[in-house]
Amino acid sequence: MPLRLYNTLTRSKEDFTPLDPNNVRMYVCGPTVWDYAHIGNARPVIVFDVLFRLLRQIYGASHVRYVRNITDVDDKINAKAREEGVPIAQVTERTTKQFHADIAALGVLPPTVEPRATEHIAEMIAIIERLIANGHAYAADGHVLFNVPSMKDYGQLSRRSLDEMLAGARVDVAPYKRGDMDFVLWKPSDDDTPGWHSPWGRGRPGWHIECSAMSWKHLGEVFDIHGGGIDLVFPHHENEIAQTRCAFGHSVMANVWMHNGFLQVEGQKMSKSLGNFLTIHDLLKDWPGDVLRFNMLRTHYRQPIDWTLKSLEESWRILEGFFNNAGAVHAEAGRIGKAVLEALSDDLNTPKAIAELHALDRPGAQNELGETLKALGFVGNLSSPKAETAVDEATVNGLISARLDARKAKNWAESDRIRDELAKMGIAIKDNKDGTTSWELKR
């Protein structure tokens, strides 16, 4: 069965034909390292790890080049460093280390290359100079901006109207901009902000140019697959395409664009204000990495996923059953069984692949089950969660009452402080428009 992938660019499922079967190239947008990664950040990491493993089995491990970047220059990072009163590098080194530890526990293979934005400033400047030279960008007031009207087919990926694009881009009104849709390639830095020397003065790159530079450096002007979350389609991926195509003169940047769907928690959008903001780091305190990985893959990557306690418990039970019956894994990395391979070859149909794992959970197929689980990144470490500790209900109820009073008084800082104190105790609170109605001890 040929590998078929859904291409966001064409809105269709297509047979995948690499530019060079001996050098299959994939780029996926990685984290901005300013704080712990949340469970939504884990979705593309896990999804494209499965695709990486699949490509390696089909084409050979030495013939697949996977690039996942680290964004280590960003205004969020700058703000975090100012808040903590530490150098920028101290924030990025710590959070990068945290990210690596967290995703390793999820069974994720290291990418072939993991470039950092700060190591590719020269490539960014080179692309910007190309864009200025061919009329697709202009310098103004220490900034350099991409001239969107200069690209006649801008917007092919997102297929939005001009009004939708203007709203989605959160357009900054600035006197130096020629057009509302024009976006920043380079911006000036003051003495307290990280900056690099450039033909336009000391400054730093815009977000979009970073990925164009890193993909060009490590994969070339055109490559096979570009992936990321659905939230990146516009403006980030749309602007990457614009920069790269206009700099190098090609009709495409990547032949296939893949995007995973949104994640919500217990039916709600994840947010700190709702108390349902889940980091990978915190989840790993209570759940084995295998369970988090399996739970993510029970939903097809293009569909929205509802992350719930019930689904995690079900995932744990299913995995325990698989590993109780799986045979010994003889290959170091395992090998995906035929039926599971066919399911994954149909646009990473992981729900169908899991159904095929159930079919292998029978006498005579234990070895194939074990090999396939290993090949999909599962290690079989399903140790019990930490024991639930007793809590003083009177103390919890007192804190919740105090938080309600703070919310009524619009003292949001105090409300957040109490919420964080409850979270440290392992207490999850559920709010509605009338106030807090329930709480539970997180597993």
ROMAR-251928 format. One line per field, with one value per residue (C-alpha): x, y, z; residue number from 1; residue in three letters. Coordinates in nm, 2 decimals, padded with zeros to 4 digits, always signed. Layout:
<balos>
u [X;...] .
v [Y;...] .
w [Z;...] .
seq [NUM;...] .
type [ala;...] .
</balos>
This chain:
<balos>
u [+00.00;+00.14;+00.19;-00.10;-00.09;-00.35;-00.20;-00.34;-00.21;-00.44;-00.71;-00.68;-00.52;-00.24;+00.01;+00.34;+00.63;+00.96;+01.18;+01.46;+01.38;+01.73;+01.69;+01.33;+01.32;+01.07;+01.05;+00.83;+00.80;+00.93;+00.89;+00.95;+01.15;+01.03;+00.84;+00.72;+00.56;+00.19;+00.01;-00.11;+00.25;+00.30;+00.06;+00.27;+00.58;+00.41;+00.23;+00.53;+00.74;+00.51;+00.55;+00.93;+00.92;+00.70;+00.92;+01.23;+01.07;+00.95;+01.27;+01.54;+01.65;+01.96;+01.74;+01.51;+01.62;+01.39;+01.44;+01.25;+01.37;+01.41;+01.29;+01.52;+01.47;+01.13;+00.95;+00.80;+01.15;+01.27;+00.98;+01.04;+01.41;+01.32;+01.06;+01.32;+01.60;+01.83;+02.01;+01.81;+02.04;+01.96;+01.59;+01.64;+01.89;+01.67;+01.35;+01.52;+01.65;+01.30;+01.15;+01.40;+01.34;+00.96;+00.93;+01.19;+00.95;+00.69;+00.90;+00.99;+01.30;+01.55;+01.52;+01.80;+01.88;+01.75;+01.86;+01.83;+01.71;+02.00;+02.25;+02.10;+02.10;+02.33;+02.09;+01.80;+01.99;+02.08;+01.71;+01.60;+01.87;+01.74;+01.38;+01.48;+01.69;+01.40;+01.13;+00.95;+01.07;+01.16;+01.35;+01.19;+01.27;+01.51;+01.26;+01.24;+00.90;+00.77;+00.57;+00.26;+00.11;+00.43;+00.33;+00.03;-00.08;-00.02;-00.28;-00.29;-00.23;-00.50;-00.74;-00.87;-01.03;-00.84;-01.06;-01.00;-00.63;-00.62;-00.81;-00.60;-00.27;-00.36;-00.22;+00.00;-00.06;+00.27;+00.37;+00.66;+00.43;+00.33;+00.04;-00.17;-00.08;+00.30;+00.48;+00.81;+01.12;+01.36;+01.30;+01.53;+01.65;+01.72;+02.02;+01.82;+01.69;+01.89;+02.01;+02.25;+02.43;+02.27;+02.26;+01.96;+02.11;+02.12;+01.81;+01.65;+01.44;+01.07;+00.92;+00.84;+01.18;+01.34;+01.18;+01.25;+01.62;+01.65;+01.46;+01.67;+01.99;+01.92;+01.67;+01.72;+01.51;+01.23;+01.17;+00.91;+00.70;+00.64;+00.43;+00.29;-00.03;-00.34;-00.30;+00.02;-00.15;-00.20;-00.01;+00.31;+00.31;+00.16;+00.44;+00.71;+00.59;+00.59;+00.94;+01.09;+00.92;+00.99;+01.35;+01.44;+01.19;+01.01;+00.64;+00.64;+00.84;+00.73;+00.53;+00.32;+00.19;+00.05;-00.13;-00.26;-00.59;-00.66;-00.66;-00.90;-00.93;-01.25;-01.45;-01.30;-01.03;-00.71;-00.63;-00.47;-00.78;-00.99;-00.74;-00.71;-00.37;-00.18;+00.20;+00.37;+00.60;+00.31;+00.12;+00.43;+00.42;+00.10;+00.09;+00.35;+00.48;+00.35;-00.01;+00.02;+00.15;-00.11;-00.39;-00.28;-00.28;-00.63;-00.76;-00.67;-00.42;-00.63;-00.93;-00.98;-00.89;-01.06;-00.81;-01.00;-00.93;-01.16;-00.97;-00.63;-00.76;-00.89;-00.56;-00.38;-00.60;-00.56;-00.18;-00.15;-00.35;-00.12;+00.20;+00.08;+00.03;+00.31;+00.60;+00.97;+01.10;+01.41;+01.49;+01.65;+01.39;+01.12;+00.94;+00.58;+00.36;+00.20;-00.16;-00.06;+00.18;-00.11;-00.33;-00.05;+00.01;-00.34;-00.27;-00.14;-00.47;-00.37;-00.72;-00.72;-00.36;-00.47;-00.76;-00.50;-00.30;-00.61;-00.63;-00.27;-00.36;-00.41;-00.22;+00.03;+00.07;+00.24;+00.58;+00.44;+00.24;+00.56;+00.77;+00.51;+00.46;+00.83;+00.85;+00.57;+00.77;+00.62;+00.86;+00.62;+00.69;+00.35;+00.43;+00.15;+00.07;+00.18;-00.06;-00.32;-00.24;-00.51;-00.61;-00.78;-01.11;-01.17;-00.85;-00.94;-01.29;-01.15;-00.91;-01.18;-01.41;-01.13;-01.07;-01.44;-01.42;-01.12;-01.29;-01.60;-01.37;-01.20;-00.87;-00.74;-00.39;-00.51;-00.75;-00.46;-00.23;-00.49;-00.55;-00.18;-00.16;-00.45;-00.27;+00.04;-00.18;-00.30;-00.64;-00.82;-01.11;-01.39;-01.55;-01.88;-02.04;-02.17;-01.83;-01.65;-01.89;-01.65;-01.30;-01.11;-00.78;-00.58;-00.46] .
v [+00.00;+00.34;+00.61;+00.86;+01.19;+01.47;+01.79;+02.11;+02.30;+02.10;+02.00;+01.64;+01.31;+01.22;+00.95;+01.06;+01.07;+01.21;+01.44;+01.19;+00.85;+00.84;+01.17;+01.22;+01.56;+01.68;+02.00;+02.05;+02.37;+02.31;+02.48;+02.84;+02.77;+03.02;+02.78;+02.43;+02.28;+02.21;+01.90;+02.08;+02.13;+01.75;+01.67;+01.77;+01.62;+01.28;+01.29;+01.37;+01.13;+00.85;+00.98;+00.99;+00.63;+00.53;+00.71;+00.54;+00.20;+00.26;+00.44;+00.33;+00.51;+00.66;+00.80;+01.02;+01.37;+01.52;+01.88;+02.01;+02.36;+02.53;+02.90;+03.06;+03.43;+03.56;+03.84;+03.59;+03.47;+03.83;+03.90;+03.58;+03.68;+04.03;+03.89;+03.65;+03.90;+03.65;+03.64;+03.53;+03.23;+03.10;+03.09;+02.91;+02.66;+02.56;+02.54;+02.35;+02.09;+02.06;+02.01;+01.74;+01.55;+01.57;+01.45;+01.18;+01.04;+01.03;+00.79;+01.05;+01.00;+01.28;+01.46;+01.42;+01.79;+02.03;+02.38;+02.68;+03.01;+03.21;+03.00;+03.09;+03.47;+03.48;+03.27;+03.49;+03.81;+03.64;+03.56;+03.91;+04.06;+03.84;+03.96;+04.32;+04.28;+04.12;+04.37;+04.15;+04.34;+04.69;+04.85;+05.13;+05.29;+05.01;+04.75;+04.52;+04.41;+04.16;+04.33;+04.11;+04.26;+04.18;+03.81;+03.76;+03.42;+03.50;+03.31;+02.97;+02.77;+02.92;+03.02;+03.31;+03.63;+03.96;+04.05;+03.72;+03.74;+04.10;+03.98;+03.66;+03.84;+04.09;+04.36;+04.62;+04.97;+05.14;+05.45;+05.26;+04.99;+05.03;+04.78;+04.65;+04.29;+04.35;+04.16;+04.20;+04.02;+04.22;+04.47;+04.69;+04.60;+04.84;+04.80;+04.57;+04.33;+04.06;+04.19;+04.12;+04.35;+04.37;+04.60;+04.76;+04.82;+04.62;+04.41;+04.07;+03.85;+03.83;+03.49;+03.37;+03.42;+03.19;+02.88;+02.98;+03.01;+02.69;+02.48;+02.62;+02.56;+02.19;+02.08;+02.30;+02.55;+02.29;+01.98;+01.71;+01.76;+02.06;+01.99;+02.17;+02.25;+02.38;+02.70;+02.77;+02.76;+03.14;+03.35;+03.15;+02.89;+03.12;+03.37;+03.10;+03.00;+03.36;+03.43;+03.11;+03.10;+03.47;+03.44;+03.14;+03.16;+02.82;+02.75;+02.56;+02.55;+02.20;+01.96;+01.84;+02.05;+01.85;+02.00;+01.83;+01.94;+02.14;+01.99;+02.08;+01.95;+01.80;+01.97;+02.32;+02.53;+02.49;+02.80;+02.90;+03.10;+02.78;+02.59;+02.32;+02.42;+02.09;+02.08;+01.76;+01.79;+01.79;+01.51;+01.29;+01.31;+01.11;+00.92;+00.70;+00.86;+00.55;+00.63;+01.00;+00.89;+00.63;+00.86;+01.11;+00.86;+00.72;+01.03;+01.08;+01.36;+01.59;+01.57;+01.78;+01.59;+01.61;+01.53;+01.37;+01.18;+00.90;+00.86;+00.85;+00.57;+00.38;+00.42;+00.29;-00.02;-00.09;-00.06;-00.28;-00.55;-00.52;-00.54;-00.83;-01.04;-00.90;-01.13;-01.04;-00.77;-00.90;-00.61;-00.31;-00.07;-00.32;-00.33;-00.22;-00.52;-00.53;-00.45;-00.16;-00.04;-00.03;+00.16;+00.42;+00.45;+00.58;+00.94;+00.82;+00.65;+00.58;+00.48;+00.21;+00.11;+00.07;-00.15;-00.37;-00.38;-00.53;-00.79;-00.88;-00.93;-01.30;-01.63;-01.67;-01.29;-01.18;-01.13;-00.91;-00.72;-00.66;-00.56;-00.32;-00.15;-00.10;+00.04;+00.29;+00.42;+00.23;+00.10;-00.08;+00.12;+00.13;+00.17;+00.27;+00.64;+00.80;+00.72;+00.98;+01.17;+01.27;+01.63;+01.84;+01.92;+02.21;+02.37;+02.32;+02.46;+02.75;+02.84;+02.80;+03.03;+03.29;+03.26;+03.32;+03.64;+03.75;+03.70;+03.89;+04.18;+04.15;+04.09;+03.86;+03.85;+03.70;+03.47;+03.34;+03.30;+03.08;+02.88;+02.81;+02.72;+02.47;+02.33;+02.26;+02.06;+01.86;+02.01;+02.08;+02.33;+02.37;+02.71;+02.82;+03.16;+03.13;+03.05;+02.74;+02.44;+02.15;+02.03;+01.71;+01.57;+01.51;+01.16] .
w [+00.00;-00.10;+00.17;+00.14;+00.33;+00.36;+00.21;+00.36;+00.05;-00.19;+00.07;-00.05;+00.04;-00.20;-00.27;-00.12;-00.37;-00.22;-00.42;-00.35;-00.20;-00.07;+00.12;+00.24;+00.41;+00.68;+00.88;+01.19;+01.39;+01.74;+02.07;+02.18;+02.49;+02.75;+02.99;+03.04;+02.72;+02.76;+02.65;+02.33;+02.24;+02.28;+02.00;+01.70;+01.87;+01.91;+01.57;+01.36;+01.56;+01.44;+01.08;+01.13;+01.24;+00.95;+00.69;+00.84;+00.80;+00.45;+00.31;+00.56;+00.87;+00.70;+00.42;+00.63;+00.75;+01.01;+01.13;+01.43;+01.54;+01.88;+01.88;+02.13;+02.04;+02.10;+02.29;+02.54;+02.62;+02.67;+02.90;+03.11;+03.15;+03.27;+03.51;+03.66;+03.64;+03.46;+03.12;+02.82;+02.77;+03.13;+03.04;+02.71;+02.83;+03.13;+02.93;+02.64;+02.89;+03.04;+02.70;+02.60;+02.93;+02.90;+02.54;+02.59;+02.85;+02.57;+02.37;+02.11;+01.89;+01.86;+01.52;+01.28;+01.33;+01.60;+01.49;+01.72;+01.57;+01.73;+01.54;+01.20;+01.20;+00.90;+00.70;+00.80;+00.69;+00.36;+00.28;+00.38;+00.15;-00.14;-00.07;-00.08;-00.39;-00.59;-00.47;-00.22;+00.09;+00.20;+00.48;+00.69;+01.02;+01.13;+01.03;+00.72;+00.61;+00.35;+00.08;+00.07;-00.25;-00.44;-00.42;-00.64;-00.50;-00.13;+00.08;-00.10;+00.21;+00.44;+00.16;+00.36;+00.24;+00.29;+00.58;+00.75;+00.70;+00.84;+01.15;+01.19;+01.16;+01.44;+01.23;+01.39;+01.26;+01.20;+01.00;+00.83;+00.68;+00.32;+00.34;+00.63;+00.56;+00.54;+00.81;+00.99;+00.88;+01.10;+01.38;+01.59;+01.94;+02.22;+02.46;+02.69;+02.42;+02.24;+01.90;+01.61;+01.37;+01.03;+00.72;+00.88;+01.22;+01.54;+01.57;+01.58;+01.34;+01.31;+01.40;+01.05;+00.89;+01.15;+01.01;+00.65;+00.73;+00.93;+00.68;+00.39;+00.58;+00.66;+00.39;+00.09;-00.10;-00.16;+00.05;+00.10;+00.41;+00.65;+00.96;+01.27;+01.45;+01.27;+01.46;+01.26;+00.91;+00.93;+00.96;+01.04;+00.77;+00.51;+00.57;+00.57;+00.22;+00.10;+00.22;+00.09;-00.24;-00.32;-00.20;-00.42;-00.70;-00.66;-00.69;-00.36;-00.04;+00.07;-00.14;+00.15;+00.44;+00.73;+01.04;+01.35;+01.51;+01.83;+02.18;+02.46;+02.81;+02.95;+02.68;+02.73;+02.58;+02.79;+02.99;+03.31;+03.41;+03.40;+03.60;+03.33;+03.19;+03.17;+03.12;+03.00;+03.30;+03.55;+03.38;+03.39;+03.77;+03.76;+03.44;+03.25;+02.93;+02.74;+02.85;+02.75;+02.41;+02.35;+02.46;+02.21;+01.93;+01.99;+01.80;+01.43;+01.41;+01.20;+01.43;+01.75;+02.06;+02.40;+02.67;+02.96;+03.28;+03.16;+02.83;+03.01;+03.24;+02.94;+02.76;+03.07;+03.08;+02.71;+02.72;+03.03;+02.84;+02.54;+02.74;+02.96;+02.64;+02.42;+02.34;+02.38;+02.15;+01.97;+01.74;+01.91;+01.76;+01.67;+01.34;+01.26;+01.17;+00.82;+00.92;+01.15;+00.87;+00.62;+00.87;+00.93;+00.55;+00.51;+00.64;+00.98;+01.07;+01.43;+01.55;+01.28;+01.38;+01.74;+01.62;+01.44;+01.77;+01.93;+01.66;+01.74;+02.11;+02.07;+02.09;+01.80;+01.74;+02.07;+01.92;+01.64;+01.89;+02.10;+01.80;+01.67;+02.01;+02.04;+01.68;+01.76;+02.06;+02.35;+02.61;+02.84;+03.15;+03.31;+03.68;+03.90;+03.96;+04.28;+04.56;+04.62;+04.94;+05.19;+05.19;+05.46;+05.30;+05.54;+05.43;+05.06;+05.11;+05.30;+05.02;+04.76;+04.96;+04.98;+04.61;+04.54;+04.76;+04.56;+04.23;+04.35;+04.45;+04.10;+04.29;+04.01;+04.14;+04.47;+04.29;+04.08;+04.38;+04.56;+04.25;+04.22;+04.59;+04.53;+04.22;+04.42;+04.66;+04.37;+04.37;+04.04;+04.06;+03.82;+03.77;+03.61;+03.58;+03.94;+04.09;+04.19;+04.22;+04.26;+04.31;+04.28;+04.38;+04.06;+04.01] .
seq [1;2;3;4;5;6;7;8;9;10;11;12;13;14;15;16;17;18;19;20;21;22;23;24;25;26;27;28;29;30;31;32;33;34;35;36;37;38;39;40;41;42;43;44;45;46;47;48;49;50;51;52;53;54;55;56;57;58;59;60;61;62;63;64;65;66;67;68;69;70;71;72;73;74;75;76;77;78;79;80;81;82;83;84;85;86;87;88;89;90;91;92;93;94;95;96;97;98;99;100;101;102;103;104;105;106;107;108;109;110;111;112;113;114;115;116;117;118;119;120;121;122;123;124;125;126;127;128;129;130;131;132;133;134;135;136;137;138;139;140;141;142;143;144;145;146;147;148;149;150;151;152;153;154;155;156;157;158;159;160;161;162;163;164;165;166;167;168;169;170;171;172;173;174;175;176;177;178;179;180;181;182;183;184;185;186;187;188;189;190;191;192;193;194;195;196;197;198;199;200;201;202;203;204;205;206;207;208;209;210;211;212;213;214;215;216;217;218;219;220;221;222;223;224;225;226;227;228;229;230;231;232;233;234;235;236;237;238;239;240;241;242;243;244;245;246;247;248;249;250;251;252;253;254;255;256;257;258;259;260;261;262;263;264;265;266;267;268;269;270;271;272;273;274;275;276;277;278;279;280;281;282;283;284;285;286;287;288;289;290;291;292;293;294;295;296;297;298;299;300;301;302;303;304;305;306;307;308;309;310;311;312;313;314;315;316;317;318;319;320;321;322;323;324;325;326;327;328;329;330;331;332;333;334;335;336;337;338;339;340;341;342;343;344;345;346;347;348;349;350;351;352;353;354;355;356;357;358;359;360;361;362;363;364;365;366;367;368;369;370;371;372;373;374;375;376;377;378;379;380;381;382;383;384;385;386;387;388;389;390;391;392;393;394;395;396;397;398;399;400;401;402;403;404;405;406;407;408;409;410;411;412;413;414;415;416;417;418;419;420;421;422;423;424;425;426;427;428;429;430;431;432;433;434;435;436;437;438;439;440;441;442;443] .
type [met;pro;leu;arg;leu;tyr;asn;thr;leu;thr;arg;ser;lys;glu;asp;phe;thr;pro;leu;asp;pro;asn;asn;val;arg;met;tyr;val;cys;gly;pro;thr;val;trp;asp;tyr;ala;his;ile;gly;asn;ala;arg;pro;val;ile;val;phe;asp;val;leu;phe;arg;leu;leu;arg;gln;ile;tyr;gly;ala;ser;his;val;arg;tyr;val;arg;asn;ile;thr;asp;val;asp;asp;lys;ile;asn;ala;lys;ala;arg;glu;glu;gly;val;pro;ile;ala;gln;val;thr;glu;arg;thr;thr;lys;gln;phe;his;ala;asp;ile;ala;ala;leu;gly;val;leu;pro;pro;thr;val;glu;pro;arg;ala;thr;glu;his;ile;ala;glu;met;ile;ala;ile;ile;glu;arg;leu;ile;ala;asn;gly;his;ala;tyr;ala;ala;asp;gly;his;val;leu;phe;asn;val;pro;ser;met;lys;asp;tyr;gly;gln;leu;ser;arg;arg;ser;leu;asp;glu;met;leu;ala;gly;ala;arg;val;asp;val;ala;pro;tyr;lys;arg;gly;asp;met;asp;phe;val;leu;trp;lys;pro;ser;asp;asp;asp;thr;pro;gly;trp;his;ser;pro;trp;gly;arg;gly;arg;pro;gly;trp;his;ile;glu;cys;ser;ala;met;ser;trp;lys;his;leu;gly;glu;val;phe;asp;ile;his;gly;gly;gly;ile;asp;leu;val;phe;pro;his;his;glu;asn;glu;ile;ala;gln;thr;arg;cys;ala;phe;gly;his;ser;val;met;ala;asn;val;trp;met;his;asn;gly;phe;leu;gln;val;glu;gly;gln;lys;met;ser;lys;ser;leu;gly;asn;phe;leu;thr;ile;his;asp;leu;leu;lys;asp;trp;pro;gly;asp;val;leu;arg;phe;asn;met;leu;arg;thr;his;tyr;arg;gln;pro;ile;asp;trp;thr;leu;lys;ser;leu;glu;glu;ser;trp;arg;ile;leu;glu;gly;phe;phe;asn;asn;ala;gly;ala;val;his;ala;glu;ala;gly;arg;ile;gly;lys;ala;val;leu;glu;ala;leu;ser;asp;asp;leu;asn;thr;pro;lys;ala;ile;ala;glu;leu;his;ala;leu;asp;arg;pro;gly;ala;gln;asn;glu;leu;gly;glu;thr;leu;lys;ala;leu;gly;phe;val;gly;asn;leu;ser;ser;pro;lys;ala;glu;thr;ala;val;asp;glu;ala;thr;val;asn;gly;leu;ile;ser;ala;arg;leu;asp;ala;arg;lys;ala;lys;asn;trp;ala;glu;ser;asp;arg;ile;arg;asp;glu;leu;ala;lys;met;gly;ile;ala;ile;lys;asp;asn;lys;asp;gly;thr;thr;ser;trp;glu;leu;lys;arg] .
</balos>
